Amino acid sequence: MRQLFVAGNWKMHGSKASIMNLMTGLNKKSAEIGATKVAICPPTIYIDYAQKCLATDKIALGAQNIAIEPVQGAFTGETSAEMLKDFGCQYVVIGHSERRAIYGETDSEIAQKVVTALKAGITPILCVGETLEEREAGNLEKVISTQLNAIIQAVGIDAFERIVIAYEPVWAIGTGKTASSAQAQEVHAFIRGQLAVLNAAVAEKVIIQYGGSVKPGNAKELFAQPDIDGGLIGGASLNADDFIAICTAGE
Ligand code: PEP
């Protein structure tokens, strides 16, 4: 039985005032969290502030991005894995579709970031997912396999014991359109099946989150699917009541 894992991706949202407000709500409601693992990923500059506001050990910290380069150096504007670790980050989102589409991150760069995170002892939350055009052209499985294979080639299948996968159909992110629970389950089973070909035990254990307009109203049904092990939550993670309702939806 896999433990559910829900992570909040705050994206580039927040101010000291709004984060204080959100954290106050999360601290208050955190007592409702049961066995589900929970993490929040604030913008890098607010990670320390969010940690200072955090008054519960039920919520872990993560980051939204990481430098490829494993060590400190002349990399203007970047944040290293060791720096994130120094500020208590246990997780880092890697390969989010916004970073792929807006910042042109390639599978190879994403794979290098996964290598760097693993070396530093930070768990990557590796995002994979297809655009609507790719789905409609019948290329869903090819796209997901290509994204996954780039990582498998870089770190090997056994490393997936220390990697969380987030299946995020690009057409469902921030659009209010959720994949139906059946559509999501189908892709999650495909991902697990791809890993199982290489190592069935690792595939059975790997956490595969669903992401894309998850809300309190649809989380329960999504998380009840056999291969959906929680969610990566964007918009709804900015509201304490909604986020905690999602974090407790599978319990
Ligand atoms: C995300 O940012 O990863 C995401 C899934 O966003 P939203 O929940 O807002 O669709």
Residues whose N, C-alpha, C, O or C-beta is under 5 A from the ligand:
A	BS01	PEP	N9 A172 I173 G174 T175 G211 G212 S213 V214 L232 I233 G234 G235 A236
